[in-house]
Amino acid sequence: MRATRVLFRAAVRATRAAGSCTCETLEKRQMLAVDVNVDASEKFQTIDGFGTSLGGYTPMKLTDSWQLQDLYYEDLGSSIFRTQLSFSILKADDGNLATPVVLGPDINKNIRKFDFGANSIEQFGNFAKGSLKRKLDEVKIIGSIWSPPHWMKGPELSPYSGKPNGIMPKLDYTSFGGAVNASGGSLINTDANLTQFGRYVAAYVKGFERAYGVPLYAISIQNELAFHEPYHSCVYTPELYVNAVKAVSRWFRKEHIKTKLLGPEDVGVGSEKDPYILARQMDYIKALRADREAYEAIWGYAIHGYANDGITPQRSPAMWDQYWNGRSGQPTWKGIEKDNKPSWMTEISGGSQTWPSAMRLAKNIQDALVYGNASAWVFWGISSAPGTKADEALTNGTNSKANKYVATKHFFRYVRPGAVRLATNATNPEGVYVSAFSHDKNRTLTSVLINATDKRRSVQLNLSGLRIERLSSGYLSTEGAAWRRMRIVRLENGVATLSLPAQSIMTLQGTTARKAAPSNAPGSIRGVAFGDTNSNGKYDAKSSDTVSVGKTIFLDSNANDRLDLGERLTKTDAQGRFGFDDLKPGIYRVRRVLPGGFSYSTEPIRLKLEAGQDATGLYIGSKKA
């Protein structure tokens, strides 16, 4: 929908607005020097991930290709994928989207009324499904609703006064290339309709997982909830939003749905010249805070990254800081820091494929991470059709050299979920701009450095307190020379001496020393069970290998290849994953209960677990005997 934003949103909103890297020591007289200290004693947010949606009209043929999925999940290293939850997959028998479809208390009957094979969801579902064969433990699938079903909406309410503004919801069958469009209106605020909405969202979430085998990690019940748009939209007042959140949460609890709720997901943090756009996001958050049930139902806060026109990708470090820490001037609000909820930036787009635009995008990510303590950052689209403009996407086709794609890759690929941001003293968004992340499980330290000036800078990166063994991975991007591999960076007394060209991005990753675990520290085992269709003993992402769901995995303590009384067992989840925790040091044999006529295609798993060791990446394959 983002292309339509450029054509329509400005008018709609106007009426609403009140060289190369060297590692040798460099003399300070040659260039301005910057000393950067990374402080492991001061920690901030835990990273949940980075990603995009399929916005920007990614062609279906490209979406279904393993080449784009490999580019997304493996080369770019995306750890989040955002789907559109389209109202059009729930139709009455007459095919009219204005006809109510009454949803009862039986969620299974409700799910059968949805068409999860419709084009409006299949494109997203298949792309989400592609994550199962790649980053099994890290990719989070999230979703946003642009509009609830048309028949659940009534007269539109002003998000400011709460009163009707004279606009009715509209179904448009003629605009946007013939796609059915549902614009405007507000969710009808009655108990009966809110119950229908709660059942609708619960059935959508559970049905999506059944259809595509991948759960939705989190959803937002409304994308950009304060605006009437000419495309799919629905306007919420703060009070109405609170009621809708509670209605969905109640049905999630009733159906034991673990999908988290994100929101409010307004358009952006605004600017110092116009702080009222962020004040509106805070109005919704204030309403959540005032209602305990709704406040506890919202797992994390979501916001977009646009300027107040809803089109331009915004850079406003000061407003990200005020979002987190609060604002004392007019308007005034309490920041989100003390709410103990993760903060996600879930959409931004725009910018040409020039290097200055790519640099702006990288600085936008640093703004959200360093000043806003964002735990996730999500661009609008991954790819547009080859040969077209890519303003709304990171690249065209499967081009891995596009400037915007490369700029985001400096974060996406190496700042992994579970990493914790550390304090740095170089946070000048118009100078040298540094973030650092420690990942205890992966034993890595990652640092992203941006030289936003027009002169080369010498940087003394002090990692002396971080137990760094070496900086073995490094990439540098400048205009005309993207994603260049650097040689190993040497440390002297814990300090790396670097040279950053003008207008450049550098990512470094090092390995931290392993802490000695207590002799009785428990360990764990993690793996995946799969059906090996080509019997090659490997889980092949590009073949028809399928994960084994709901199968019994056990620890064969007496080595007889049978499940015996007293042996530990578990069931594989929807992604074929299994795990055993709290394991003492020792020898473990991991087996699966095989059905008749099947045998193992992989070598038997026998491993010695050390104290505190987490054994991951194990695979159990089965084939027809």
PEWO-V112873 format. One record per pair of residues at least 4 apart in sequence whose ideal C-beta (glycine too) atoms are under 7 Angstrom apart, sorted by the first residue. I is the first residue (numbers start at 1). J is the second residue. Records with the same first field share a line. If there is no record, write none. Layout:
BEGIN
I: J / J
END
This chain:
BEGIN
1: 5 / 146 / 231 / 232
2: 55 / 56 / 349 / 380 / 381 / 392
3: 57 / 392
4: 8 / 176 / 230 / 231
5: 9 / 310 / 311
6: 311
8: 12 / 230
9: 13 / 229 / 309 / 310 / 311
10: 14 / 309 / 311
12: 16 / 229 / 230
13: 17 / 309 / 310
17: 308
18: 276
19: 456 / 478 / 501
21: 476 / 486 / 498 / 499 / 506
22: 499
23: 489 / 490 / 497 / 498
25: 497
26: 30 / 31 / 458 / 497 / 499
28: 33 / 458
31: 455 / 456 / 457 / 458
32: 455 / 457
33: 458 / 460
34: 426 / 432 / 457 / 459
35: 460 / 462
36: 424 / 425 / 426 / 434 / 459 / 460 / 461 / 462
37: 424 / 425 / 462
38: 422 / 424 / 436 / 447 / 462 / 463 / 466
39: 422 / 423
40: 422 / 438 / 465 / 466
42: 422 / 423
43: 420 / 422
44: 373 / 421
45: 342 / 373 / 375 / 421
46: 375 / 418 / 420
47: 375 / 415 / 417 / 418 / 419 / 437
48: 140 / 342 / 375 / 376 / 417
49: 79 / 80 / 140 / 376 / 417
50: 78 / 79 / 80 / 376 / 377 / 411 / 412
51: 78 / 79 / 80 / 81 / 82 / 378
52: 78 / 82 / 378 / 379 / 380 / 381 / 382 / 394
53: 82 / 83 / 84 / 380 / 381
54: 58 / 63 / 123 / 124 / 127 / 381 / 382
55: 349 / 380 / 381 / 392
56: 380 / 381 / 384 / 392 / 393
57: 384
58: 62 / 63 / 381 / 382 / 383 / 384
59: 63 / 385
60: 64 / 123
61: 65
62: 68 / 383 / 397
63: 68 / 123 / 126 / 127
64: 126
65: 69
66: 70 / 542
67: 71 / 398
68: 72 / 383 / 398
69: 73 / 127 / 130
70: 74 / 75
71: 75 / 76 / 398 / 400
72: 76 / 78 / 382
73: 78 / 130 / 131 / 134 / 135 / 139
74: 134
75: 400
76: 405 / 409 / 412 / 413
77: 412 / 413
78: 412
79: 135 / 138 / 139 / 140 / 416 / 417
80: 140 / 142 / 376 / 378
81: 127 / 128 / 131 / 139 / 141
82: 142 / 143 / 144 / 346 / 378
83: 124 / 128 / 141 / 143
84: 124 / 144 / 146
85: 143 / 144 / 145 / 204 / 219
86: 120 / 121
87: 147 / 148 / 149 / 150 / 182
88: 97 / 118 / 120 / 180
89: 114 / 115 / 116 / 118 / 120 / 121
90: 101 / 113 / 114 / 149
91: 95 / 97 / 115
92: 96 / 99 / 101
94: 99
97: 150 / 171 / 180
98: 150 / 151 / 171
99: 151
100: 151
101: 113
103: 110 / 196 / 199 / 200 / 203
104: 109 / 110
106: 110
107: 111 / 202 / 203 / 206 / 255
108: 112
110: 199 / 203
111: 203 / 206 / 207 / 210
114: 203 / 204 / 207
116: 121 / 125 / 207 / 208 / 211
117: 122
118: 122
119: 123
121: 125
122: 126
123: 127
124: 128
125: 129 / 208 / 211 / 212
126: 130
128: 141 / 212 / 214
129: 212 / 213 / 214
130: 134
131: 135 / 139 / 141 / 214
132: 136 / 213 / 214 / 547 / 575
133: 541
134: 541
135: 139
136: 528 / 575 / 577
138: 416 / 417
140: 217
141: 214 / 216 / 217
142: 216 / 217 / 218 / 219
143: 216 / 219
144: 219 / 220 / 223 / 265
145: 220 / 221 / 222 / 223
146: 223 / 232 / 233
147: 182 / 232 / 233 / 234
148: 152 / 153 / 187 / 197 / 200 / 234
149: 200
150: 169 / 171 / 182
152: 187 / 188 / 193 / 196 / 197
153: 169 / 185 / 186 / 187 / 188 / 234
154: 185 / 186 / 188
155: 164 / 168 / 185 / 186
156: 164 / 165 / 167 / 184 / 185 / 186 / 228 / 235
157: 162 / 163 / 164 / 165 / 186 / 235 / 237 / 240
158: 162 / 163 / 165
159: 226 / 235 / 236 / 237
162: 237 / 239
167: 184 / 228
168: 185
169: 182 / 184 / 185
170: 183 / 184
171: 180 / 182
172: 181 / 183
173: 180
175: 181
176: 181 / 231
181: 231 / 232
182: 232
183: 228 / 229 / 230 / 231 / 232 / 233
184: 228 / 233 / 235
185: 234
186: 234 / 235 / 236 / 240
187: 197 / 234 / 236 / 240 / 244
188: 193
189: 240 / 243
190: 194
191: 195
192: 196
193: 197
194: 198 / 243 / 244 / 247
195: 199 / 247
196: 200
197: 201 / 244 / 247
198: 202 / 247 / 248 / 250 / 251
199: 203 / 251
200: 204
201: 205 / 221 / 248
202: 206 / 251 / 252 / 255 / 257
203: 207
204: 208
205: 209 / 216 / 219 / 257 / 259
206: 210 / 255 / 257
207: 211
208: 212 / 216
209: 214 / 215 / 216 / 574
213: 574
214: 574 / 575
215: 259 / 574
216: 259
217: 259 / 260
218: 259 / 260 / 261 / 262 / 299
219: 259 / 261 / 262
220: 262 / 263 / 265 / 302 / 346
221: 244 / 245 / 248 / 263
222: 234 / 236 / 265
223: 265
224: 265 / 266 / 267 / 304
225: 235 / 236 / 241 / 264 / 265 / 266
226: 235 / 266 / 280
227: 233 / 235 / 267
228: 233 / 235
229: 233
236: 240 / 241 / 244
237: 241
238: 242 / 283 / 284 / 287
239: 243 / 287
240: 244
241: 245 / 264 / 284 / 287
242: 246 / 287 / 288 / 291 / 294
243: 247
244: 248
245: 249 / 261 / 263 / 294 / 297 / 298
246: 250 / 293 / 294 / 297
248: 252 / 261
249: 253 / 261 / 297
250: 254
251: 255
252: 257 / 259
260: 299 / 300
261: 297 / 298 / 299
262: 299 / 300 / 302 / 344
263: 298 / 302
264: 281 / 284 / 285
265: 302 / 303 / 304 / 346
266: 280 / 281 / 284 / 303 / 304
267: 277 / 304 / 306 / 310
268: 277 / 303 / 304 / 305 / 306 / 307 / 308 / 314
269: 278 / 303 / 314 / 316 / 319 / 320 / 323
270: 274 / 275 / 276 / 277 / 278 / 308 / 316 / 319
271: 307 / 314 / 316 / 319
272: 316 / 318 / 319
274: 308
275: 279 / 319 / 327 / 331
276: 280 / 331
277: 308
278: 282 / 319 / 322 / 323
279: 283 / 331 / 333
281: 285 / 303
282: 286 / 333
283: 287
284: 288
285: 289 / 301 / 336
286: 290
287: 291
288: 294 / 295 / 298
289: 295
291: 295
292: 296
293: 297
294: 298
298: 341
299: 341
300: 341 / 342 / 343 / 344
301: 336 / 341 / 343 / 344
302: 344 / 346
303: 345
304: 345 / 346 / 347 / 348
305: 313 / 314 / 345 / 347 / 348 / 364 / 368
306: 310 / 311 / 312 / 313 / 314 / 348
307: 312 / 314
311: 350
312: 350
313: 348 / 349 / 350 / 351 / 360 / 361 / 364
315: 360 / 363 / 364 / 367
316: 320
317: 321 / 367 / 371 / 429
318: 322
319: 323
320: 324 / 367 / 368 / 371 / 372
321: 325 / 371
322: 326 / 327 / 335
323: 335 / 336 / 372
324: 335 / 336 / 337 / 371 / 372 / 373
325: 335 / 337
326: 333 / 334 / 335
327: 331 / 332 / 333
328: 332
336: 341 / 343
342: 375
343: 372 / 373 / 374 / 375
344: 374 / 375 / 376
345: 368 / 374 / 376 / 377 / 378
346: 378
347: 378 / 380
348: 364 / 379 / 380
349: 379 / 380 / 381 / 392
350: 391
351: 357 / 360 / 361 / 391 / 404
352: 357 / 391
353: 357 / 390 / 402 / 403 / 404
354: 403
355: 359 / 403 / 479 / 503
356: 360
357: 361 / 403 / 404
358: 362 / 403 / 404 / 406 / 407
359: 363 / 407 / 503
360: 364
361: 365 / 404 / 407 / 408
362: 366 / 407 / 410 / 450 / 505
363: 367 / 429 / 433 / 450 / 452
364: 368
365: 369 / 377 / 411
366: 370 / 429 / 433 / 435 / 450
367: 371 / 372 / 429
368: 372 / 374 / 377
369: 374 / 421 / 435
370: 427 / 435
379: 394 / 408
380: 392
381: 392 / 393
382: 393 / 394
383: 393 / 395 / 396 / 397
384: 388 / 389 / 390 / 392 / 393 / 396
386: 396 / 397
387: 396
388: 396
390: 395 / 396 / 402
394: 402 / 404 / 405 / 408
395: 399 / 402 / 405
396: 402
400: 405
401: 406 / 482
402: 406
403: 407 / 482
404: 408
405: 409
406: 477 / 482 / 483
407: 477 / 505
408: 412
409: 413 / 483
410: 448 / 475 / 477 / 505 / 507
411: 415 / 448
414: 446 / 507 / 509
415: 419 / 437 / 446
416: 439 / 442
418: 439 / 441
419: 437 / 438 / 439 / 446
420: 437 / 438
421: 435 / 437
422: 436 / 437 / 438
424: 434 / 435 / 436
426: 432 / 433 / 434
427: 433
428: 432 / 433
429: 433 / 452
430: 452
431: 452 / 453
432: 449 / 451 / 457 / 459 / 500
433: 450 / 452
434: 447 / 449
435: 447 / 448
436: 445 / 447
437: 446
438: 445
439: 444
443: 511 / 512 / 514
444: 509 / 510 / 511 / 512
445: 463 / 466 / 468 / 509 / 510 / 512
446: 507 / 509
447: 461 / 508
448: 507
449: 459 / 500 / 506
450: 505
451: 457 / 500 / 501 / 502 / 503 / 504
453: 457 / 502
454: 502 / 503
455: 502
456: 499 / 500 / 501 / 502
457: 500
458: 499
459: 498 / 500
460: 495 / 497
461: 495 / 496 / 498
462: 494 / 495
463: 468 / 491 / 494 / 496
464: 493 / 494 / 495
466: 512
467: 512 / 513
468: 491 / 494 / 510 / 512
469: 510 / 511 / 512 / 513
470: 488 / 510 / 511
471: 488 / 489 / 491 / 496 / 508 / 510
472: 488 / 510 / 511
473: 509
474: 486 / 489 / 506 / 507 / 508
475: 483 / 484 / 485 / 486 / 507
476: 484 / 486 / 504 / 506
477: 482 / 483 / 504 / 505
478: 501 / 503 / 504
479: 503
489: 496 / 508
491: 495 / 496
500: 504 / 506
517: 521 / 611 / 612
518: 611
519: 611
520: 611
521: 611 / 612
522: 582 / 583 / 584
523: 583 / 585 / 609 / 610 / 612 / 613 / 614 / 615
524: 579 / 580 / 581 / 583 / 614
525: 579 / 580 / 583 / 588 / 590 / 615 / 618
526: 579 / 615 / 616 / 618
527: 578 / 590 / 618 / 619 / 620
528: 539 / 547 / 576 / 577 / 619
529: 548 / 551 / 553 / 572 / 576 / 578 / 592 / 620
530: 539 / 545 / 546 / 547 / 548 / 576 / 619 / 621
531: 545 / 546 / 548 / 622
532: 536 / 537 / 545 / 601 / 621 / 622 / 623
533: 543 / 544 / 545
534: 540 / 543
535: 601 / 623
536: 540
537: 601 / 602 / 621
539: 545 / 619 / 621
540: 545
547: 575 / 576
548: 572 / 576 / 622
549: 572 / 574 / 576
550: 571 / 572
551: 571 / 572 / 592
552: 563 / 569 / 571 / 592 / 593
553: 569 / 570 / 572 / 578 / 590 / 592 / 620
554: 563 / 567 / 568 / 569 / 591 / 593
555: 567 / 568 / 580 / 588 / 589 / 590
556: 560 / 561 / 567 / 589 / 591
557: 567
558: 564
559: 589
561: 591
563: 567 / 569 / 593
568: 580
570: 578 / 579 / 580
572: 576 / 577 / 578
573: 577
583: 588 / 609
585: 609 / 610 / 611
586: 609
587: 606 / 608
588: 607 / 609
589: 604 / 605 / 606
590: 605 / 618 / 620
592: 620 / 622
594: 598 / 599 / 622
597: 624 / 625
598: 622 / 623 / 624 / 625
599: 623 / 625
600: 604 / 621 / 622
601: 621 / 622 / 623
602: 619 / 620 / 621
605: 618 / 620
607: 615
609: 613 / 615
END
